[in-house]
Amino acid sequence: MDVKIRKLDGANMDIDLATPDDSISWQQDKCPWNEVEGVNVHKCAVKNVSICPYFCGIEYMDNVLCCYPHENPLRDV
C-alpha cells in the first residue's frame, strides 16, 4: 500500500509547550484527524503519554510528518 505522508507546519505536539492563554505566535496547521472529527483533542505526541498512530516523525523545522488516515507503516507492532 502506498501511504501518502503530509507535512504539517507548526508541530501539532504538546511537548513542554505552555502558553498562558493557549495562543502561539507561529503558523500551525490543523490536525487532519481533528478536522474530520470536528474536534481539537488529537495531538501528534504528548510527553510521557502517547504518540499518535498516524505520526511519522518530525522534519526540520518543526514540520510534523503525518500519514492520516493510514497508520504509520514504519511503526513497530
N, C-alpha and C positions, 0 to 999 in steps of 0.2 A: 504494500500500500504506500502510495506517495503522500506524505504528510506535509502540508504547507506550514511553514513557520513564519509567523508575523513578528515584526519588530515594533514594540510599543515604546514610545518615548516616555521618559519620566519615572521609570521603575515603580510599578504599582506594588510596592512592598511596604511592609511595616517592620522595618528593622531599625530599632532605636531612633525612629523619627518622631519627635514630639514637637508639635507646634501649639501655641496657646489657643488658637481659635480654629484649628484644623485647616488653615489656609497655607498654601505653598506659593512660592514666587516663580516657579518654573512650570513649563507645559507638561501635562501628564495625560497620556492617552487613557481612555476608559477601557476597563477590562471587558473583553468581548463576552465573557460568561455573564458578568453583571448586566450588560446591555440586553442580552437575550432574555434574562430572567426579570429585568426591571428592578434590580436591587443594587445595593452597594455594600455587599458583605464579603465578597471573594477577594483575596489578596494572593499575590504570587508566592510570597514567603513571609512567614511570621516567626520571628526569632523564638527558638525553643518550643514551637508549637506545630507548625506544618509547612509543607511545600505543596503547592497546587499540583494536581496530576497533569495539568497542561503546561506547566512551567518547564522550559527547555534551557534556561540559563540566562546569563547577563552578558551583554556586549558593551564595550566601551562606547560612550559614556552613559551609563545608566539606561541602556535600552534592554527591555525585557524581551526574551525570545519566548513566544507563546505558540502552541500548536492547537489551541481550541478550535473546533470541538473534538479533536482527536487527542487521546492521551499520548504523552511523550513516548515515542518509540524507543528511545535510548534509556529509559528509566529501568532500574533494576526491579525485577518482580520477585 
